[in-house]
Amino acid sequence: MRLPDDAQVSNEVINQPNMVNTRAKTRNTLKNCFLQASTTDSNHQLTSSAELIGSNDDILTEILLWLPVTSILRFKSVSKHWRWLLSHRHFTLRYEKLPTSPGLFVNQKYVPFDVEDRSSPPFRHLDFCHDFHFKKIVQSCNGLLLLCCSDAGFTRNDEYYVFNPTTKQFAIIPSVPGVDNTRKMIRFMGLAFHPTTCPRYKVVCILGSEYTYHMKIYYSETKEWKTLNINFSERRYYMSFGSGVYWNGAIHWDPCGGSLLYFDLKVEKLRKLPIPLPVQARLRIVPLPPIYFGESRGHLHLVNITWHESRFRLTVYEMLGNHSGWFVKYEVGRDPLDCYPGIQSNRYDPYGGFDIIDVVRGEEEEDTFLVSLYDTRTIVRYNVKDKSIKWLFDMTTADVDIVRFERGKIHRYIQSLTSF
């Protein structure tokens, strides 16, 4: 039997189309099988990677730390585990290592510092709803607000709340024991809080009647008030207690009449701070507090203003960490302030309608800026390094119930994930 030659085999194959179609189908089937296997393997790898990240809290934490606070709050609803992770003190401490201050509350209206950011602000108004009528913000302290609420005047007592505007969480401060008329007796209520050094907030209360004062402290950890063995007279210090500033384990009050006091919470004692000599000299002439007194990114600042030939100069002092004295941190001379036309001092308005609202320290030195009030109604920011100015807010055109500037109606907002 003779085997067919190659040409004959080729002709037979060509003349059998069914065989060709079968081989083509086989190749297509194999190709689809390989593609499906490859896709399945890729999906399996992605699923495995997601499961690896989702099951490793360390890797997940490193990723979540890069997200904005709005995303962090939203992701708390992903699962119970994510809520636990994002609320844990380890995560919040790392997230708030350098707390950011994106804006101010101006009589409960939010004013962002970054006017070029077109994204939606975290809120437009301070949103706090409870049984009592919201009265005012008493103090802003490292992301928490101390609020004073009333019952629209039907009784003589106010209630105080600690409120986190970022998370909308709040806590009621129990009534001060032994006080029947808080509006008459309370001379000062101040909040002490820091996410690392003082995570359990405290509230310091000064009660007074006929120039005699005593103090109480509320501890959130025990939810109890403690009466201190401290009695003193207002005349002794020649000052009135306004809003306080918490810094370095103590609550500080700005100088008025020549005294600068702070209350050391570690030893629960009142102490006196030195005052910069130029500020002392000005207080002898004009008995007014400094143009600004506050804290930013762990630094305590005092701003003094001096006049020369109808122009003024700003000096920003910074307190040493051991409370021993001040040094000059920034000086803003006459030339950069020429952009504020028409500011002149007079006996009725020593600052000429100008005031410093906030000193905001940046993560880098070149990011530090002053927030100032110009012409009693316009808020601007001034960069201390490049001397640039940005207009932030105009009270004359905004829906804000401020007839004139009141320092007690402007408070800093700091993003915070702190829970209590």
C-alpha positions, 0 to 999 in steps of 0.5 A, a space after each residue: 500500500 502506497 502512502 499519499 505524497 505531501 501534495 495529495 495530503 494538502 489537497 485532501 485537507 483543503 478539500 475538507 472544510 469541516 476539518 478546518 472549521 473544527 481546528 479553528 473552533 478549537 483554537 478559539 476555544 483554547 484562546 477563550 479559556 486562556 483569557 478567562 483563566 488570566 482574568 480569573 487569576 487577575 481578579 483573584 490577585 486583586 481580591 487577595 490584595 484587597 483582603 490583605 490590606 483589609 485584614 492588616 490594620 497597619 497597612 490600612 492605617 497608613 492609607 487612611 492617614 492620607 484622607 481628608 477628615 470628611 472621608 474619615 468620618 464617612 468611612 466609619 460607616 463601612 463596618 464595625 471594624 473600620 469604625 473601631 479603627 478610625 475612632 481608636 486613640 492610636 489613629 486619632 493621635 497620628 492623624 492630629 499630630 499637626 492639627 490644621 486650622 482651616 478657618 474661623 467661626 464668625 458669630 457661628 458662620 464659618 469663614 475658610 482661610 483658603 479662599 482659593 479652594 473651591 471645594 465645599 466647606 465642612 459647613 456653612 454655619 455652626 450646627 448645634 441642636 439640643 434642647 436648650 437655645 444656643 447662646 454663644 461660643 465661649 472658647 475654642 480649644 484644639 478642636 473642641 468648642 465650649 458652648 453656652 446655652 440658655 432657656 431663652 431667659 426663663 431661669 437664671 441658669 445657663 448650661 454649658 456643653 463641650 462640642 466637637 463641630 467636626 464629628 458633631 459629638 457633644 457632652 453636657 457639663 453638669 451644673 456647678 454645685 452650690 450655684 443657684 444663679 450661674 449668670 450672676 456668679 460665674 465670672 469665667 468658664 474655660 476649657 482645657 484640652 489637647 489630644 496628646 497632653 490632656 486627652 480628658 478635657 477639663 473645665 475651669 470655673 471661676 465664681 465670684 461675688 463682690 470682688 472675692 473669687 474661688 475656683 472649681 474644676 470639672 474632670 470629664 474622666 470622673 464627671 465630677 466637680 472639684 472645689 479648689 482651696 483658692 480664694 483671691 480678690 480681683 483687686 489683687 490682680 487688677 484684672 477681669 477674667 475674659 476668655 482663656 487660652 489653654 497652652 502648655 498645661 495651663 489656662 492663660 488670661 491676657 494682661 489687662 491693667 498690667 497683670 498676666 496670669 495663668 492657672 497651672 492645672 498640674 499643681 492647681 495654682 495661679 501664677 504670674 507671667 512676665 509681660 514684654 516691656 513695650 507692652 507694659 509701657 503701652 498699658 501705662 498709657 492706654 489700659 487696654 489688653 494687647 491687640 492679640 493673645 492666643 495659641 497656635 500649633 503649640 506656641 503662645 503669642 502676644 501681639 503688640 501695636 505701636 504708633 509712629 507718625 500715624 502709622 503702626 507697627 506690629 510685633 508678635 511675641 512668643 512665650 518660652 516653653 518654661 513660662 520664663 519670658 517672651 522673645 520677638 518672633 515676627 515684626 510687621 513694619 510700616 511698608 507692608 501695612 500701606 495696603 491698609 489705607 485710612 487707618 489712624 489712631 484716635 482717643 476714641 478708637 486707639 487701633 483705628 478700626 484695626 485688630 488682629 483676630 488670629 495668628 496661624 502658624 503653618 506647618 512650614 515657616 513660610 505658611 504662617 499668616 496673621 488674620 486681621 480685621 480692617 475697617 471694623 468689618 473686613 477680614 483679611 490674611 497677611 503672610 508674614 514671609 512673602 507679605 501677600 494679602 488675601 481678602 477673606 470675608 466682608 461683614 457688610 455684605 454677608 448674612 452675619 449679625 455683627 454690627 461692630 467687631 467683638 472679639 468674643 464672637 470670633 473663634 478658630 475652627 480646628 479639625 479633630 477626630 477626638 471622641 469623648 
